[in-house]
Amino acid sequence: MHLGGNNEQFEYLMTDEAGTRRVLDEITEEKDLGIWINSDLKPTLQCTRAANKAMGVLRSIKKTFKYIDKRCFLILYKTFIRPHLEYCVQAWSPYYKKDMDLLEKVQRRATKLVHSIRNLEYERRLEILGLYSLEQRRERGDLIETYKILTDKENINSNQFFTLATGTTRGNPLKLFKNRSRLQLRQHFFSQRVVNAWNALPTFVVEAKTVNCFKNKLDLHWTDMGTGT
């Protein structure tokens, strides 16, 4: 697989067991550790495969159960459907609207399995079920991981991802500096896409003492802002 725009002309050789050197076949997509990667490193292929797999499970559940209440739905959805839509999502988080809509479409259809609320608006169904949209869950996951890295709750050197902003007293005390990105792909890397959302958090959230405390305070902040469930 050729990554980048300046190496398509190269051939790669490998010697087989017989001692013969052979040219490696060129591919444009490959599955690695459960994630589909293609040569342009865009997440569209992974989004499509994840949505198709989750939709297949959704259809099976729909055929199996004649009636699903809220409690049953949450167990089925969180166990069998949503994991397909979020597996290792920090590595391939979608940024094209068509990809985000494709994933959200699965959750939108899934919430209609609950008979008592199937005719309500999607946002109202999420509120009743106590769920976030998938887009908001991805942002929440990014913020939780950022908190873990900055507070040394992960065995990761935070300097590999982030640079603390200096010379400013506005915002929270762990405000991050955002590097300029020439490529669109780079703009949506984890260490770049999370900066604006993290810097917008109030001090009482980022100064949480534990991960669970951070989650609770983040949810409370979003609820107060009218963006949470």
N, C-alpha and C positions, 0 to 999 in steps of 0.2 A: 504494500500500500504506500503510495506516494503522498506525503503530507507537505503542503506548501506548493508554491507555483514555480519553483526553480530547479526541480529535480526529476521531472518526468522523463528526461532523456537517459537516465541512468538505468543500468541493468544490474541485478544482484545475483551473484552466483553462490552455489553451495555444493560441496563435494558429497556425493552419496556414498553408501557403504561399499560400492564397487570401485570407488576412487574416481568416478566420472564427475566432472564439474557440469552442473546443469543450471540453467537460468530459472530463477524462481518465477512462478506465475504471478502476474499482476492482478490484484483485486481492488475493488473500490469500497467494500464493506466487510466487516468482520465482527463477530460476537466475542467479547472478552470479559470474563468475570460477570456474565449476565447482562452486559450493556452492549448495544449495537453501536459501532463506531464506523463512520464512513470517511472518505478521504478529505472532505471539506470541514470535518469536525462539527458540523451543525447537528442539532438534536432531533431533526425531523424524523429520521428513520427510527430512532429509539422511541419517540412519542407515538408513532404509528404502530409499532410492534406492541408497545405497552398497552395502548388503548384497545387494540384488537384482542389481546389476550384477556384483558379485564372485561371487555364486552362479551366475550365467549362465556366467561364465568357467570356474568350477569344473566345471560340467556338461560343457562343451566339452572340457576336459582329460581328464575321466573317459572320455569317448567316444573320444578320440583315442589314448590310451595304454593298452595292455593290462597293462603292468607298470611300476611306478614304484618306484625305490629311493630311499634317503635323499638322495643327491647330486642326482639328477634332480628330486626333489620340491622341494628348497630353491631350486633355480634357477627352476622353474616358479612356485612359490608367491610368492617374493619379487619376481619380475618381472611376473607377470600378475594375481595375486589380491590380495595385501596392499596394493599401492598404492591400490586402490579403497577400501579400508577406512580408509586413513590420509591421504588427500589433504587437506592443509591442516587436519588434525584439531585443531591448537591453537585454531582459530577456532570449531569446533563440537563440541568434546569432549563426549560424552554424559554425563549424570549420572543419568538415570532407569535403573533396573535393567533394564526391558524393552528399552530401547535398547542398553544394554551387552551384554545377553544375545543380542540379535539379531546384533550384530557378531561376538561371540565364537562364535556358532553356526557361522559360516562357517569360521573357523579350525578349530573342533572337527571339522567334517566334512572339511575339507581334509587334516588330518593323517591321516585314515583312508585316504588314497590310497596311503600307504606300506604295502605288503602285509605286511611282516614285523612291523609293530607295530600293525596296525589293530584288534586285539582287546584292546590294553592300555588302561588308564585314560588319560583325556585329559592329566592332569598328567604321567604317565609318558611319554607320547608327546612332549610338549613338552620334557621333560628329555633324551630321546634325540636329538631333532632340534636341540637347542640353541636353542630359541625361548622367548620370554616370552609370557605371555598378552597379548592386545591391551590390556587395562586397564593392565597393568604397563608396557607399551611407551609408552602415552600419558603415564603419570606420569614415566617416564624421559625422554621428549622434553621435558616441561615443565621438569624439573630441569636438563637440558642447556641449554635456552634461557635459563633463569634464571641459570645460571652465566655464559653468554656476555654477558648484559646487565650483570650486576653486576661483571664483570671487564673491561668495555669491549672485549670481543671482537666486539661488534655495534655498528654506528654508531647507537646509540640512547641517549638520556639515561635512565639508570636511574631517575631521580626521577619519570619519567612513569609508571612501573609500581610501584616499590617504595619503602618507607621503612625504613631500617635501624633496628632496635630499639636503644634506648639505655637506660642505667641497669641493665643486667643483665650478669652475668658467666657465666651458665649457657648451655650450648649452644655452637655454633660462632661464630666472630668475625664472620660475615656474617649473623647472625640477623635476620629481617625482622619488622616490625611488621604485624599483621593488622588492617585496618580493619573496623569493623562494617558489615554489609550488611543493609539492610532487606528487600530483595527476594531471593527464591531465585535468580533469574536472575543477579543480581550476585554471589552467593556462588560461582558456578561460572565466573566470568570467570577467565582465565589468571592475572592478578595476584593473585587471591584464593585460588583452589583450590590453588595450588602452595605456599603459605606454610607450612602445617603439615609437609608432606613435606620441604621445604627446611630448616626449622628442626630437623628430627629428624636431619639428616645430621651425622656427626662432623667434627671440624676437618680431619683429614687428607684428606677428600674435597673440601671446599669450597676448600681452599688449594692445589689442584692447579694446576700451572703452565700446562698446555695443555688444550685441549678433549679430545684423545684420552686424556690422563692422567686427566682428570676422569671420562670414561666408564669407563676401566679400574678406577679406584678405586671408583666407584659400583657397578659390577658385582661387584667383590670384596667390598664392604661388604654388598651384598644376599645374596651367596652365604654369607658368614659368618653373616648373620642368618637364613638358611634361607628367603629369599624369592626368590632368583634361580635361574637354571638352571645 
